[in-house]
Amino acid sequence: MDQCVFCKIADRELPSKIVFENDRVLAFEDLNPQAPTHILIVPKKHIPTLNDATPEDETLLGEVILCAATIAKDRRISTSGYRLVANTMGGAGQSVFHIHFHLLGGRSLAWPPG
């Protein structure tokens, strides 16, 4: 996708502070953090929204979630608590149309959000 900012980050066309990468998943620091830990975790495959995911993406999306749990452990927030958020469509706050999960932690998170 020529205009997708997350694809550009994955292709190293835009800089980012990468915290995890393998051949299918990329995780990097959010530029506008909302918590002491705020990491974006994206599949490298361009999928615009969760609505566009197919059964073939099941393993990939599971890998993204397991990546989040690993990063939470590495950042020492797994026992105090963290939140994993995926906004879908503009009304829910999705501003980059490439599936991504926000890993938030390191402070108390209120409920309900938003």
MMTF fields as JSON, N, C-alpha, C and O atoms, coordinates in Angstrom:
{
  "mmtfVersion": "1.0.0",
  "mmtfProducer": "UNKNOWN",
  "numBonds": 455,
  "numAtoms": 456,
  "numGroups": 114,
  "numChains": 1,
  "numModels": 1,
  "chainsPerModel": [1],
  "groupsPerChain": [114],
  "chainIdList": ["A"],
  "bondAtomList": [4, 2, 8, 6, 12, 10, 16, 14, 20, 18, 24, 22, 28, 26, 32, 30, 36, 34, 40, 38, 44, 42, 48, 46, 52, 50, 56, 54, 60, 58, 64, 62, 68, 66, 72, 70, 76, 74, 80, 78, 84, 82, 88, 86, 92, 90, 96, 94, 100, 98, 104, 102, 108, 106, 112, 110, 116, 114, 120, 118, 124, 122, 128, 126, 132, 130, 136, 134, 140, 138, 144, 142, 148, 146, 152, 150, 156, 154, 160, 158, 164, 162, 168, 166, 172, 170, 176, 174, 180, 178, 184, 182, 188, 186, 192, 190, 196, 194, 200, 198, 204, 202, 208, 206, 212, 210, 216, 214, 220, 218, 224, 222, 228, 226, 232, 230, 236, 234, 240, 238, 244, 242, 248, 246, 252, 250, 256, 254, 260, 258, 264, 262, 268, 266, 272, 270, 276, 274, 280, 278, 284, 282, 288, 286, 292, 290, 296, 294, 300, 298, 304, 302, 308, 306, 312, 310, 316, 314, 320, 318, 324, 322, 328, 326, 332, 330, 336, 334, 340, 338, 344, 342, 348, 346, 352, 350, 356, 354, 360, 358, 364, 362, 368, 366, 372, 370, 376, 374, 380, 378, 384, 382, 388, 386, 392, 390, 396, 394, 400, 398, 404, 402, 408, 406, 412, 410, 416, 414, 420, 418, 424, 422, 428, 426, 432, 430, 436, 434, 440, 438, 444, 442, 448, 446, 452, 450],
  "bondOrderList": [1, 1, 1, 1, 1, 1, 1, 1, 1, 1, 1, 1, 1, 1, 1, 1, 1, 1, 1, 1, 1, 1, 1, 1, 1, 1, 1, 1, 1, 1, 1, 1, 1, 1, 1, 1, 1, 1, 1, 1, 1, 1, 1, 1, 1, 1, 1, 1, 1, 1, 1, 1, 1, 1, 1, 1, 1, 1, 1, 1, 1, 1, 1, 1, 1, 1, 1, 1, 1, 1, 1, 1, 1, 1, 1, 1, 1, 1, 1, 1, 1, 1, 1, 1, 1, 1, 1, 1, 1, 1, 1, 1, 1, 1, 1, 1, 1, 1, 1, 1, 1, 1, 1, 1, 1, 1, 1, 1, 1, 1, 1, 1, 1],
  "groupList": [{"groupName": "MET", "atomNameList": ["N", "CA", "C", "O"], "elementList": ["N", "C", "C", "O"], "formalChargeList": [0, 0, 0, 0], "bondAtomList": [1, 0, 2, 1, 3, 2], "bondOrderList": [1, 1, 2], "singleLetterCode": "M", "chemCompType": "L-PEPTIDE LINKING"}, {"groupName": "ASP", "atomNameList": ["N", "CA", "C", "O"], "elementList": ["N", "C", "C", "O"], "formalChargeList": [0, 0, 0, 0], "bondAtomList": [1, 0, 2, 1, 3, 2], "bondOrderList": [1, 1, 2], "singleLetterCode": "D", "chemCompType": "L-PEPTIDE LINKING"}, {"groupName": "GLN", "atomNameList": ["N", "CA", "C", "O"], "elementList": ["N", "C", "C", "O"], "formalChargeList": [0, 0, 0, 0], "bondAtomList": [1, 0, 2, 1, 3, 2], "bondOrderList": [1, 1, 2], "singleLetterCode": "Q", "chemCompType": "L-PEPTIDE LINKING"}, {"groupName": "CYS", "atomNameList": ["N", "CA", "C", "O"], "elementList": ["N", "C", "C", "O"], "formalChargeList": [0, 0, 0, 0], "bondAtomList": [1, 0, 2, 1, 3, 2], "bondOrderList": [1, 1, 2], "singleLetterCode": "C", "chemCompType": "L-PEPTIDE LINKING"}, {"groupName": "VAL", "atomNameList": ["N", "CA", "C", "O"], "elementList": ["N", "C", "C", "O"], "formalChargeList": [0, 0, 0, 0], "bondAtomList": [1, 0, 2, 1, 3, 2], "bondOrderList": [1, 1, 2], "singleLetterCode": "V", "chemCompType": "L-PEPTIDE LINKING"}, {"groupName": "PHE", "atomNameList": ["N", "CA", "C", "O"], "elementList": ["N", "C", "C", "O"], "formalChargeList": [0, 0, 0, 0], "bondAtomList": [1, 0, 2, 1, 3, 2], "bondOrderList": [1, 1, 2], "singleLetterCode": "F", "chemCompType": "L-PEPTIDE LINKING"}, {"groupName": "LYS", "atomNameList": ["N", "CA", "C", "O"], "elementList": ["N", "C", "C", "O"], "formalChargeList": [0, 0, 0, 0], "bondAtomList": [1, 0, 2, 1, 3, 2], "bondOrderList": [1, 1, 2], "singleLetterCode": "K", "chemCompType": "L-PEPTIDE LINKING"}, {"groupName": "ILE", "atomNameList": ["N", "CA", "C", "O"], "elementList": ["N", "C", "C", "O"], "formalChargeList": [0, 0, 0, 0], "bondAtomList": [1, 0, 2, 1, 3, 2], "bondOrderList": [1, 1, 2], "singleLetterCode": "I", "chemCompType": "L-PEPTIDE LINKING"}, {"groupName": "ALA", "atomNameList": ["N", "CA", "C", "O"], "elementList": ["N", "C", "C", "O"], "formalChargeList": [0, 0, 0, 0], "bondAtomList": [1, 0, 2, 1, 3, 2], "bondOrderList": [1, 1, 2], "singleLetterCode": "A", "chemCompType": "L-PEPTIDE LINKING"}, {"groupName": "ARG", "atomNameList": ["N", "CA", "C", "O"], "elementList": ["N", "C", "C", "O"], "formalChargeList": [0, 0, 0, 0], "bondAtomList": [1, 0, 2, 1, 3, 2], "bondOrderList": [1, 1, 2], "singleLetterCode": "R", "chemCompType": "L-PEPTIDE LINKING"}, {"groupName": "GLU", "atomNameList": ["N", "CA", "C", "O"], "elementList": ["N", "C", "C", "O"], "formalChargeList": [0, 0, 0, 0], "bondAtomList": [1, 0, 2, 1, 3, 2], "bondOrderList": [1, 1, 2], "singleLetterCode": "E", "chemCompType": "L-PEPTIDE LINKING"}, {"groupName": "LEU", "atomNameList": ["N", "CA", "C", "O"], "elementList": ["N", "C", "C", "O"], "formalChargeList": [0, 0, 0, 0], "bondAtomList": [1, 0, 2, 1, 3, 2], "bondOrderList": [1, 1, 2], "singleLetterCode": "L", "chemCompType": "L-PEPTIDE LINKING"}, {"groupName": "PRO", "atomNameList": ["N", "CA", "C", "O"], "elementList": ["N", "C", "C", "O"], "formalChargeList": [0, 0, 0, 0], "bondAtomList": [1, 0, 2, 1, 3, 2], "bondOrderList": [1, 1, 2], "singleLetterCode": "P", "chemCompType": "L-PEPTIDE LINKING"}, {"groupName": "SER", "atomNameList": ["N", "CA", "C", "O"], "elementList": ["N", "C", "C", "O"], "formalChargeList": [0, 0, 0, 0], "bondAtomList": [1, 0, 2, 1, 3, 2], "bondOrderList": [1, 1, 2], "singleLetterCode": "S", "chemCompType": "L-PEPTIDE LINKING"}, {"groupName": "ASN", "atomNameList": ["N", "CA", "C", "O"], "elementList": ["N", "C", "C", "O"], "formalChargeList": [0, 0, 0, 0], "bondAtomList": [1, 0, 2, 1, 3, 2], "bondOrderList": [1, 1, 2], "singleLetterCode": "N", "chemCompType": "L-PEPTIDE LINKING"}, {"groupName": "THR", "atomNameList": ["N", "CA", "C", "O"], "elementList": ["N", "C", "C", "O"], "formalChargeList": [0, 0, 0, 0], "bondAtomList": [1, 0, 2, 1, 3, 2], "bondOrderList": [1, 1, 2], "singleLetterCode": "T", "chemCompType": "L-PEPTIDE LINKING"}, {"groupName": "HIS", "atomNameList": ["N", "CA", "C", "O"], "elementList": ["N", "C", "C", "O"], "formalChargeList": [0, 0, 0, 0], "bondAtomList": [1, 0, 2, 1, 3, 2], "bondOrderList": [1, 1, 2], "singleLetterCode": "H", "chemCompType": "L-PEPTIDE LINKING"}, {"groupName": "GLY", "atomNameList": ["N", "CA", "C", "O"], "elementList": ["N", "C", "C", "O"], "formalChargeList": [0, 0, 0, 0], "bondAtomList": [1, 0, 2, 1, 3, 2], "bondOrderList": [1, 1, 2], "singleLetterCode": "G", "chemCompType": "PEPTIDE LINKING"}, {"groupName": "TYR", "atomNameList": ["N", "CA", "C", "O"], "elementList": ["N", "C", "C", "O"], "formalChargeList": [0, 0, 0, 0], "bondAtomList": [1, 0, 2, 1, 3, 2], "bondOrderList": [1, 1, 2], "singleLetterCode": "Y", "chemCompType": "L-PEPTIDE LINKING"}, {"groupName": "TRP", "atomNameList": ["N", "CA", "C", "O"], "elementList": ["N", "C", "C", "O"], "formalChargeList": [0, 0, 0, 0], "bondAtomList": [1, 0, 2, 1, 3, 2], "bondOrderList": [1, 1, 2], "singleLetterCode": "W", "chemCompType": "L-PEPTIDE LINKING"}],
  "groupTypeList": [0, 1, 2, 3, 4, 5, 3, 6, 7, 8, 1, 9, 10, 11, 12, 13, 6, 7, 4, 5, 10, 14, 1, 9, 4, 11, 8, 5, 10, 1, 11, 14, 12, 2, 8, 12, 15, 16, 7, 11, 7, 4, 12, 6, 6, 16, 7, 12, 15, 11, 14, 1, 8, 15, 12, 10, 1, 10, 15, 11, 11, 17, 10, 4, 7, 11, 3, 8, 8, 15, 7, 8, 6, 1, 9, 9, 7, 13, 15, 13, 17, 18, 9, 11, 4, 8, 14, 15, 0, 17, 17, 8, 17, 2, 13, 4, 5, 16, 7, 16, 5, 16, 11, 11, 17, 17, 9, 13, 11, 8, 19, 12, 12, 17],
  "groupIdList": [1, 2, 3, 4, 5, 6, 7, 8, 9, 10, 11, 12, 13, 14, 15, 16, 17, 18, 19, 20, 21, 22, 23, 24, 25, 26, 27, 28, 29, 30, 31, 32, 33, 34, 35, 36, 37, 38, 39, 40, 41, 42, 43, 44, 45, 46, 47, 48, 49, 50, 51, 52, 53, 54, 55, 56, 57, 58, 59, 60, 61, 62, 63, 64, 65, 66, 67, 68, 69, 70, 71, 72, 73, 74, 75, 76, 77, 78, 79, 80, 81, 82, 83, 84, 85, 86, 87, 88, 89, 90, 91, 92, 93, 94, 95, 96, 97, 98, 99, 100, 101, 102, 103, 104, 105, 106, 107, 108, 109, 110, 111, 112, 113, 114],
  "secStructList": [7, 6, 6, 7, 2, 2, 2, 2, 2, 2, 6, 6, 1, 1, 7, 7, 7, 3, 3, 3, 3, 7, 1, 1, 3, 3, 3, 3, 3, 7, 1, 1, 7, 1, 1, 1, 3, 3, 3, 3, 3, 3, 3, 1, 1, 7, 7, 7, 1, 4, 4, 4, 7, 7, 4, 4, 4, 2, 2, 2, 2, 2, 2, 2, 2, 2, 2, 2, 2, 2, 2, 2, 2, 2, 6, 6, 7, 6, 6, 6, 7, 3, 3, 3, 3, 7, 7, 7, 1, 4, 4, 4, 6, 7, 7, 1, 1, 1, 7, 7, 3, 3, 3, 3, 3, 1, 1, 7, 7, 7, 1, 1, 7, 7],
  "xCoordList": [0.854, 0.0, 0.896, 1.674, 0.79, 1.669, 1.537, 2.535, 0.336, 0.13, 0.036, -0.128, 0.133, -0.044, 1.201, 2.289, 1.024, 2.155, 2.775, 3.994, 1.97, 2.535, 3.291, 4.289, 2.832, 3.586, 4.919, 5.94, 4.904, 6.14, 7.117, 8.327, 6.601, 7.466, 8.062, 9.26, 7.222, 7.706, 8.753, 9.685, 8.601, 9.545, 10.741, 11.592, 10.802, 11.881, 11.914, 12.959, 10.776, 10.672, 10.421, 10.672, 9.928, 9.728, 10.421, 10.427, 11.005, 11.693, 10.708, 9.6, 11.121, 10.348, 11.282, 12.361, 10.841, 11.615, 11.034, 10.06, 11.639, 11.152, 11.558, 12.707, 10.58, 10.857, 10.775, 11.255, 10.174, 10.095, 9.862, 9.144, 10.49, 10.235, 10.562, 11.568, 9.692, 10.01, 9.505, 9.194, 9.415, 9.031, 7.555, 7.163, 6.712, 5.274, 4.706, 3.616, 5.425, 4.898, 5.948, 7.147, 5.468, 6.33, 5.701, 4.487, 6.514, 6.046, 6.962, 8.184, 6.368, 7.156, 6.468, 5.263, 7.26, 6.759, 5.775, 6.01, 4.663, 3.703, 4.318, 4.984, 4.099, 4.649, 3.933, 4.487, 2.71, 1.921, 1.452, 0.266, 2.373, 2.027, 0.96, 0.97, 0.041, -1.035, -0.806, -1.646, 0.307, 0.693, 2.213, 2.819, 2.838, 4.293, 4.745, 5.785, 3.966, 4.194, 3.064, 1.9, 3.391, 2.398, 3.096, 3.805, 2.867, 3.49, 2.411, 1.329, 2.698, 1.808, 2.339, 3.531, 1.441, 1.815, 0.998, -0.232, 1.692, 1.02, 1.468, 2.63, 0.547, 0.99, 1.658, 1.22, 2.678, 3.306, 2.407, 2.504, 1.547, 0.568, -0.426, -0.965, -0.669, -1.616, -3.045, -3.51, -3.717, -5.135, -5.745, -5.397, -6.637, -7.114, -7.8, -7.48, -8.728, -9.463, -9.701, -9.491, -10.138, -10.51, -11.645, -11.76, -12.483, -13.566, -13.036, -13.741, -11.806, -11.209, -10.402, -9.929, -10.242, -9.499, -10.295, -11.526, -9.568, -10.188, -9.739, -8.818, -10.372, -9.912, -8.436, -7.784, -7.901, -6.485, -5.582, -4.391, -6.134, -5.358, -5.371, -4.749, -6.068, -6.23, -4.896, -4.696, -4.001, -2.698, -1.895, -1.264, -1.91, -1.186, -1.694, -0.894, -2.996, -3.55, -3.276, -3.074, -3.27, -2.87, -1.426, -1.086, -0.584, 0.831, 0.987, 1.839, 0.171, 0.205, -0.146, 0.511, -1.172, -1.589, -0.515, -0.243, 0.09, 1.164, 2.377, 3.077, 2.624, 3.7, 3.423, 4.33, 2.17, 1.806, 2.085, 2.624, 1.724, 1.962, 3.458, 3.876, 4.252, 5.707, 6.291, 7.125, 5.855, 6.346, 5.925, 6.711, 4.701, 4.235, 5.125, 5.456, 5.509, 6.421, 7.782, 8.358, 8.296, 9.601, 9.611, 10.616, 8.487, 8.377, 7.962, 7.793, 7.803, 7.448, 6.094, 5.929, 5.133, 3.776, 2.767, 1.566, 3.251, 2.325, 1.606, 0.473, 2.232, 1.561, 0.763, -0.244, 1.196, 0.445, -0.774, -1.769, -0.696, -1.831, -1.523, -0.744, -2.154, -2.01, -3.28, -4.119, -3.41, -4.576, -4.093, -3.097, -4.811, -4.547, -5.802, -6.876, -5.665, -6.808, -6.653, -5.583, -7.73, -7.789, -9.024, -10.149, -8.823, -9.93, -10.286, -9.403, -11.58, -12.011, -12.98, -14.083, -12.557, -13.291, -13.18, -12.842, -13.472, -13.303, -14.107, -13.63, -15.325, -16.165, -15.595, -15.951, -14.724, -14.069, -12.682, -12.004, -12.267, -10.978, -9.867, -8.724, -10.167, -9.11, -8.751, -9.598, -7.491, -7.047, -6.068, -5.905, -5.416, -4.558, -5.238, -5.458, -5.566, -6.322, -5.391, -5.262, -4.762, -3.916, -4.104, -3.792, -4.607, -4.862, -3.663, -2.514, -3.964, -2.921, -3.532, -4.7, -2.708, -3.113, -2.255, -1.041, -2.902, -2.207, -1.981, -2.94, -0.744, -0.393, -0.132, 0.81, -0.965, -0.9, -0.69, -1.338, 0.199, 0.418, 1.391, 1.854, 1.688, 2.623, 1.942, 2.614, 0.628, -0.167, -1.55, -1.902, -2.32, -3.691, -4.526, -4.463, -5.301, -6.143, -7.599, -8.054, -8.332, -9.728, -10.644, -10.312, -11.806, -12.835, -14.167, -14.428, -15.023, -14.828, -13.917, -13.825, -13.248, -12.399, -13.257, -14.435, -12.665, -13.286, -14.561, -15.182],
  "yCoordList": [-1.173, 0.0, 1.23, 1.436, 2.03, 3.174, 4.22, 4.828, 4.439, 5.516, 5.048, 5.881, 3.772, 3.254, 3.524, 3.034, 4.303, 4.673, 3.444, 3.389, 2.466, 1.289, 0.41, -0.208, 0.344, -0.386, 0.311, -0.346, 1.644, 2.399, 2.178, 2.103, 2.075, 1.787, 0.391, 0.194, -0.573, -1.953, -2.04, -2.84, -1.215, -1.204, -0.282, -0.119, 0.319, 1.226, 2.51, 3.148, 2.875, 4.156, 5.298, 6.458, 4.98, 5.948, 5.425, 4.22, 6.327, 5.877, 5.525, 6.059, 4.63, 4.292, 3.614, 3.141, 3.578, 2.886, 1.475, 1.248, 0.552, -0.823, -1.56, -1.495, -2.269, -3.043, -4.547, -5.334, -4.952, -6.366, -6.468, -5.662, -7.485, -7.745, -9.189, -9.732, -9.799, -11.062, -10.959, -9.857, -12.047, -11.955, -11.613, -11.273, -11.697, -11.461, -10.339, -9.84, -9.936, -8.975, -7.916, -8.195, -6.686, -5.572, -4.85, -4.649, -4.462, -3.692, -2.5, -2.627, -1.341, -0.121, 0.845, 0.758, 1.774, 2.779, 3.707, 4.123, 4.029, 4.996, 6.39, 6.721, 7.2, 8.559, 9.495, 10.522, 9.148, 9.964, 9.075, 8.76, 8.67, 7.672, 8.159, 9.309, 7.256, 7.535, 6.853, 6.941, 6.189, 5.509, 5.337, 5.455, 5.062, 4.861, 3.789, 3.932, 2.732, 1.766, 1.925, 1.708, 2.299, 2.392, 1.939, 2.699, 0.675, 0.033, -0.291, -0.753, -0.054, -0.481, -1.793, -1.93, -2.754, -4.069, -4.309, -4.275, -4.554, -4.682, -5.939, -6.336, -6.564, -7.602, -6.903, -5.823, -7.479, -6.875, -6.967, -6.142, -7.956, -8.064, -6.921, -6.701, -6.195, -5.091, -5.635, -6.215, -5.428, -5.735, -4.448, -4.052, -3.785, -2.466, -2.442, -1.588, -3.351, -3.352, -4.792, -5.724, -4.965, -6.308, -6.864, -8.078, -5.986, -6.427, -7.1, -7.892, -6.788, -7.33, -8.601, -9.221, -8.995, -10.215, -11.429, -11.443, -12.431, -13.659, -14.832, -14.688, -15.978, -17.149, -17.458, -18.024, -17.102, -17.327, -16.448, -16.731, -15.388, -14.482, -14.881, -14.215, -15.953, -16.354, -16.57, -16.05, -17.306, -17.575, -16.289, -16.061, -15.454, -14.185, -13.299, -12.725, -13.18, -12.327, -12.921, -12.181, -14.237, -14.87, -14.566, -14.361, -14.537, -14.217, -12.78, -12.505, -11.872, -10.48, -10.412, -9.703, -11.142, -11.126, -11.739, -11.211, -12.832, -13.429, -12.507, -12.484, -11.756, -10.763, -9.719, -9.325, -9.271, -8.289, -8.827, -8.112, -10.075, -10.676, -10.76, -10.523, -11.091, -11.166, -9.793, -9.66, -8.78, -7.421, -6.969, -6.337, -7.279, -6.915, -7.545, -6.898, -8.792, -9.446, -8.762, -8.495, -8.477, -7.824, -6.442, -6.03, -5.73, -4.385, -4.4, -3.349, -5.585, -5.785, -5.177, -4.624, -5.285, -4.823, -5.977, -5.758, -7.184, -8.31, -8.65, -9.131, -8.415, -8.747, -7.575, -7.787, -6.347, -5.185, -4.916, -4.361, -5.302, -5.16, -4.308, -3.357, -4.677, -3.929, -4.083, -4.936, -3.256, -3.285, -3.459, -2.863, -4.284, -4.47, -4.02, -4.592, -2.987, -2.349, -2.397, -2.111, -2.761, -2.676, -1.868, -2.331, -0.672, 0.164, -0.24, -0.44, -0.359, -0.767, 0.263, 0.444, 0.924, 1.957, 3.302, 3.359, 4.359, 5.709, 6.021, 6.735, 5.496, 5.766, 5.215, 5.683, 4.238, 3.663, 4.266, 3.924, 5.162, 5.823, 5.327, 5.759, 4.419, 3.951, 5.077, 5.55, 5.5, 6.579, 6.081, 6.729, 4.947, 4.315, 3.01, 2.139, 2.881, 1.721, 0.585, 0.233, 0.048, -1.14, -1.715, -1.05, -2.935, -3.508, -3.256, -3.499, -2.763, -2.568, -2.635, -2.31, -3.064, -3.191, -2.261, -2.178, -1.564, -0.697, -1.489, -1.964, -1.636, -2.236, -1.084, -0.314, -0.972, 0.145, -0.402, -1.37, 0.206, -0.199, 0.719, 1.714, 0.369, 1.166, 2.23, 3.001, 2.278, 3.179, 2.549, 1.621, 3.063, 2.59, 3.039, 4.197, 2.119, 2.409, 2.354, 1.341, 3.432, 3.522, 2.684, 2.365, 2.341, 1.638, 2.266, 2.498, 2.558, 2.256, 3.29, 4.435, 2.861, 3.799, 4.733, 4.464, 5.817, 6.739, 7.313, 8.104],
  "zCoordList": [0.0, 0.0, 0.0, 0.931, -1.02, -1.188, -0.079, 0.308, 0.434, 1.391, 2.836, 3.727, 3.1, 4.453, 5.296, 4.993, 6.345, 7.192, 7.862, 8.023, 8.253, 8.907, 7.927, 8.296, 6.685, 5.664, 5.404, 5.202, 5.411, 5.212, 6.369, 6.154, 7.587, 8.726, 8.574, 8.778, 8.215, 8.045, 6.94, 7.026, 5.898, 4.785, 5.03, 4.156, 6.219, 6.622, 5.791, 5.661, 5.241, 4.534, 5.51, 5.183, 6.707, 7.777, 9.025, 9.277, 9.805, 11.02, 12.122, 12.178, 12.989, 14.181, 15.171, 14.813, 16.423, 17.451, 17.569, 18.287, 16.863, 16.797, 18.066, 18.503, 18.653, 19.869, 19.62, 20.436, 18.501, 18.141, 16.641, 16.049, 16.037, 14.624, 14.314, 14.77, 13.528, 12.883, 11.448, 10.996, 10.732, 9.33, 9.121, 8.004, 10.186, 10.017, 10.882, 10.602, 11.926, 12.904, 13.206, 13.24, 13.425, 13.786, 14.971, 15.001, 15.943, 17.096, 17.29, 17.212, 17.544, 17.685, 18.632, 18.866, 19.177, 20.113, 19.405, 18.27, 20.088, 19.562, 19.64, 20.621, 18.621, 18.604, 19.571, 19.965, 19.956, 20.869, 22.024, 22.118, 22.9, 23.918, 24.891, 25.331, 25.214, 26.158, 27.504, 28.399, 27.642, 28.878, 28.847, 27.782, 29.993, 29.994, 28.992, 28.35, 28.867, 27.789, 26.794, 27.134, 25.58, 24.497, 23.222, 22.561, 22.908, 21.751, 20.735, 21.099, 19.471, 18.385, 17.833, 17.557, 17.675, 17.161, 15.907, 15.94, 14.794, 13.5, 12.775, 12.867, 12.057, 11.13, 9.948, 9.55, 9.396, 8.222, 6.995, 6.087, 6.968, 5.886, 6.036, 7.121, 4.95, 5.009, 5.003, 4.022, 6.122, 6.274, 6.832, 7.944, 6.102, 6.539, 7.906, 8.732, 8.16, 9.426, 9.854, 9.077, 11.089, 11.532, 10.686, 10.519, 10.154, 9.271, 8.005, 7.381, 7.627, 6.405, 6.646, 5.694, 7.9, 8.206, 7.734, 7.769, 7.298, 6.803, 7.669, 8.473, 7.514, 8.271, 8.037, 8.915, 6.884, 6.604, 7.47, 7.602, 8.061, 8.906, 10.378, 11.206, 10.709, 12.107, 12.813, 13.911, 12.224, 12.848, 12.986, 14.019, 11.966, 12.006, 13.134, 13.873, 13.276, 14.331, 15.715, 16.677, 15.816, 17.071, 17.413, 18.579, 16.406, 16.618, 17.119, 17.964, 16.6, 17.061, 18.549, 19.311, 18.959, 20.359, 21.259, 22.337, 20.836, 21.628, 21.704, 22.716, 20.648, 20.664, 21.742, 22.475, 21.838, 22.857, 24.259, 25.103, 24.506, 25.827, 26.13, 27.264, 25.139, 25.323, 25.641, 26.537, 24.909, 25.168, 26.555, 27.261, 26.959, 28.304, 29.371, 30.365, 29.172, 30.124, 30.11, 31.164, 28.91, 28.787, 29.439, 30.018, 29.344, 29.911, 31.383, 32.001, 31.926, 33.33, 33.702, 34.79, 32.791, 33.084, 33.05, 33.204, 32.852, 32.707, 34.012, 33.977, 35.147, 36.403, 36.968, 37.644, 36.704, 37.187, 36.304, 36.769, 35.053, 34.145, 32.938, 32.996, 31.85, 30.601, 29.792, 30.081, 28.785, 27.907, 26.477, 26.068, 25.723, 24.302, 23.567, 23.754, 22.727, 22.079, 20.566, 20.029, 19.891, 18.43, 18.072, 18.26, 17.561, 17.103, 15.676, 14.842, 15.401, 14.071, 13.511, 14.027, 12.466, 11.741, 12.478, 13.66, 11.749, 12.263, 13.507, 14.389, 13.591, 14.751, 16.043, 17.125, 15.948, 17.126, 17.356, 18.325, 16.463, 16.637, 15.743, 15.894, 14.799, 13.907, 12.942, 12.184, 12.976, 12.088, 11.029, 9.995, 11.266, 10.266, 9.878, 10.721, 8.608, 8.159, 7.733, 6.561, 8.753, 8.733, 10.133, 11.12, 10.23, 11.549, 12.454, 12.084, 13.649, 14.647, 16.036, 16.247, 16.968, 18.358, 19.193, 19.007, 20.117, 21.059, 22.338, 22.947, 22.749, 24.035, 24.993, 24.808, 26.008, 26.964, 28.368, 28.766, 29.106, 30.486, 31.189, 30.631, 32.413, 33.193, 34.039, 34.724, 34.0, 34.849, 34.992, 34.264, 35.933, 36.114, 34.916, 34.505, 34.366, 33.208, 33.633, 34.165, 33.404, 33.83, 32.934, 31.792, 33.492, 32.733, 33.062, 34.243, 32.118, 30.71, 30.04, 30.482, 28.968, 28.225, 27.379, 27.144, 26.931, 25.982, 26.453, 25.744]
}
